[in-house]
């Protein structure tokens, strides 16, 4: 079962994560498999739930094993980032080699992945239930949890800027409305899915 995927920054390759605990990298134009990211000493021990490319070609993956794996760009080898205490629901990277991860441990973590093995820059706390999804643009982020809680964040300082109300049930997906990303001034607008 394929559970997640992401395109490389140049659009030439895609990585997919699956329930077999591994990731595979494919060439988009031909469909040929280029890499398999799983080894006895490296990788996930449970389902791979989210994956994302960094601008330098490295891949960050998260799994049900509560672990983030920062995969080297040319070897089947990864650095384990072990700060979370629950399954990873989502990872996302930006063009500055920063990353954010969300977890069932009710936290989000901001990672500095620039040129090294990954360092936790800050932990974002405030959710009372597992964090299911988030959207991130520039210094702004909105995250949603299993109880319907929505928090807006200033990622640079690691503090909430607002608690959004009126959602019933789980927040399963979030998206900025076109032309309304949090990076622009004023109040961004978003679309959310869930309500189970």
Order of alpha helices (4+ residues) and beta strands (2+ residues): beta-beta-beta-beta-beta-beta-beta-beta-beta-beta-beta-beta-beta-beta-beta-beta-beta-beta
